[in-house]
């Protein structure tokens, strides 16, 4: 790490440092950044779970999991579920599936998920 990088890290905000950490982890795992994710083709994205909520969709509950990778955010929607063991805030996860845009958000419906340490 060079002097410029050390100075940048010393003066960076907590938010910038967190963003860098998430980006580094995403890059190290070889995942597609959310900002570059193509639509309607199978992709593999991942990051840290930042939000978990139950949202009604078409009369049944759906679990929405917001995942951030430092580049942006993606939402994994698990229809008919109220919870999934292990998918908690702060946990790292990899989502595999087909993405689409919904209300200007990157959404994956019923993705395959892998919990990562």
C-alpha positions as CSV (number, residue, x, y, z in Angstrom):
1,X,0.0,0.0,0.0
2,X,1.5,3.3,-1.1
3,X,1.6,6.6,0.8
4,X,-1.3,8.1,-1.2
5,X,-3.5,5.1,-0.4
6,X,-2.6,5.3,3.3
7,X,-3.4,9.1,3.4
8,X,-6.7,8.5,1.5
9,X,-7.7,5.8,4.0
10,X,-6.9,8.0,7.0
11,X,-9.1,10.9,5.7
12,X,-11.9,8.7,4.2
13,X,-15.3,8.6,5.9
14,X,-16.6,5.4,7.5
15,X,-19.0,5.0,4.6
16,X,-16.2,5.2,2.0
17,X,-14.2,2.6,3.9
18,X,-17.2,0.3,4.1
19,X,-17.8,0.7,0.4
20,X,-14.2,-0.1,-0.4
21,X,-14.3,-3.2,1.8
22,X,-17.4,-4.5,0.1
23,X,-16.0,-3.8,-3.4
24,X,-12.8,-5.6,-2.5
25,X,-14.7,-8.7,-1.3
26,X,-16.9,-8.8,-4.4
27,X,-13.9,-8.5,-6.7
28,X,-12.0,-11.2,-4.8
29,X,-14.9,-13.6,-5.2
30,X,-15.1,-12.9,-8.9
31,X,-18.8,-11.8,-8.7
32,X,-20.6,-9.5,-11.1
33,X,-20.9,-5.9,-9.7
34,X,-24.5,-4.9,-9.3
35,X,-23.9,-1.8,-11.5
36,X,-22.8,-4.0,-14.4
37,X,-25.3,-6.9,-14.0
38,X,-27.0,-7.7,-17.3
39,X,-30.8,-8.1,-17.2
40,X,-32.6,-11.3,-18.1
41,X,-29.6,-13.6,-18.2
42,X,-28.3,-15.8,-15.4
43,X,-25.8,-14.0,-13.2
44,X,-24.0,-14.4,-9.9
45,X,-23.9,-11.5,-7.5
46,X,-23.1,-11.2,-3.8
47,X,-22.4,-9.0,-0.9
48,X,-23.5,-8.2,2.6
49,X,-27.2,-8.4,3.7
50,X,-28.2,-4.9,4.7
51,X,-32.0,-5.3,5.0
52,X,-34.5,-8.1,5.5
53,X,-38.2,-7.5,5.3
54,X,-41.5,-9.3,4.6
55,X,-43.5,-7.7,1.8
56,X,-46.9,-8.9,0.6
57,X,-47.0,-9.9,-3.1
58,X,-50.1,-11.1,-4.8
59,X,-51.7,-12.0,-1.5
60,X,-48.9,-14.1,0.0
61,X,-45.8,-13.1,1.9
62,X,-42.4,-12.6,0.3
63,X,-39.1,-12.2,1.9
64,X,-37.0,-9.3,0.4
65,X,-33.3,-9.4,1.2
66,X,-31.3,-6.4,0.2
67,X,-27.7,-7.2,-0.6
68,X,-24.9,-4.5,-1.1
69,X,-21.6,-5.1,-2.8
70,X,-20.1,-1.7,-2.6
71,X,-21.1,-0.8,-6.1
72,X,-24.8,-0.8,-5.6
73,X,-27.6,-2.9,-4.2
74,X,-29.7,-5.9,-5.3
75,X,-32.8,-7.4,-3.9
76,X,-33.4,-11.1,-3.7
77,X,-37.2,-11.9,-3.4
78,X,-38.2,-15.2,-2.0
79,X,-41.9,-15.7,-2.7
80,X,-44.0,-17.5,-0.1
81,X,-41.3,-17.2,2.6
82,X,-41.3,-15.3,5.9
83,X,-37.8,-16.1,6.9
84,X,-34.7,-18.1,5.8
85,X,-32.3,-19.4,8.4
86,X,-29.0,-17.7,8.2
87,X,-30.1,-14.8,6.0
88,X,-29.6,-12.1,8.6
89,X,-28.3,-8.6,8.5
90,X,-24.5,-8.4,8.2
91,X,-24.2,-11.9,6.7
92,X,-22.4,-12.4,3.4
93,X,-24.3,-14.1,0.7
94,X,-24.0,-15.0,-3.0
95,X,-27.2,-14.9,-5.1
96,X,-27.5,-16.8,-8.4
97,X,-30.4,-16.2,-10.8
98,X,-31.9,-14.0,-13.5
99,X,-32.1,-10.3,-12.7
100,X,-34.6,-7.7,-13.8
101,X,-35.4,-4.1,-13.0
102,X,-38.4,-3.4,-10.9
103,X,-39.2,0.2,-9.7
104,X,-35.6,1.1,-10.6
105,X,-34.2,-1.7,-8.4
106,X,-32.2,-4.7,-9.5
107,X,-34.3,-7.7,-8.4
108,X,-33.8,-11.5,-8.5
109,X,-36.9,-13.7,-8.0
110,X,-36.3,-16.8,-6.0
111,X,-32.5,-16.9,-6.5
112,X,-30.3,-19.7,-5.4
113,X,-28.4,-18.5,-2.4
114,X,-25.1,-19.5,-0.8
115,X,-24.1,-18.2,2.7
116,X,-20.5,-17.1,2.8
117,X,-18.2,-16.7,5.8
